[in-house]
Amino acid sequence: MKYNEELEKRFGAKLAYIRKSKKLSQIKLAELVDMNFNYIGQIERGEANVTIKTIKKLADALEVDVIKLFDFSF
């Protein structure tokens, strides 16, 4: 697996972990960031390469620092 693919999968797994810990559905998170819930699913599965702007929106919606989304020790 390429490094970028591994990073995308880890990022997506962490996003899903935090979202679930906040008891948010993909649909609710998508509403909070004004995105399609299918895109949230793609991110969580590591299928989407997200921009820094999108990462910031997700972090804000989840009420966490951006760096928390990159802390893969969970």
C-alpha positions in Angstrom: 0.0 0.0 0.0 1.3 3.4 -0.9 2.0 5.9 1.9 -0.8 8.3 0.8 -3.3 5.5 0.7 -2.3 4.5 4.2 -2.5 8.1 5.4 -6.0 8.5 3.9 -7.2 5.2 5.6 -5.8 6.2 9.0 -7.2 9.7 8.7 -10.6 8.3 7.8 -10.6 5.8 10.6 -9.7 8.5 13.1 -12.5 10.7 11.7 -15.0 7.9 12.1 -13.8 7.2 15.6 -14.2 10.8 16.7 -17.5 11.2 14.9 -18.9 8.1 16.7 -17.5 9.1 20.0 -19.5 12.4 19.6 -22.5 10.2 18.8 -22.9 11.9 15.3 -24.2 10.1 12.3 -22.5 10.6 8.9 -25.6 12.5 7.8 -25.5 14.9 10.8 -21.7 15.5 10.3 -22.4 16.1 6.6 -25.0 18.7 7.5 -22.7 20.5 9.9 -20.0 20.8 7.3 -22.4 21.3 4.3 -21.2 18.2 2.4 -22.9 15.2 1.0 -23.0 12.3 3.5 -21.6 10.0 0.8 -18.5 12.1 0.8 -18.1 11.7 4.5 -18.3 7.9 4.0 -15.7 8.1 1.3 -13.4 10.0 3.6 -13.9 7.5 6.4 -13.1 4.6 4.1 -9.9 6.3 2.9 -11.3 6.7 -0.6 -11.1 10.5 -0.8 -8.2 12.8 -0.7 -9.4 15.8 1.4 -8.2 19.3 1.3 -6.9 21.3 4.3 -10.0 23.4 4.1 -12.2 20.3 4.4 -10.1 19.0 7.3 -10.6 22.3 9.1 -14.3 22.2 8.6 -14.5 18.6 9.9 -12.4 19.5 13.0 -14.5 22.5 13.7 -17.7 20.5 13.4 -16.4 17.9 15.7 -15.1 20.5 18.1 -11.5 19.2 18.1 -8.1 20.6 17.0 -7.1 19.7 13.5 -4.0 17.9 15.0 -6.4 15.5 16.8 -7.5 14.1 13.4 -3.9 13.1 12.7 -3.3 11.5 16.1 -3.5 7.9 15.0 -2.7 6.4 18.4 -6.3 5.4 19.4 
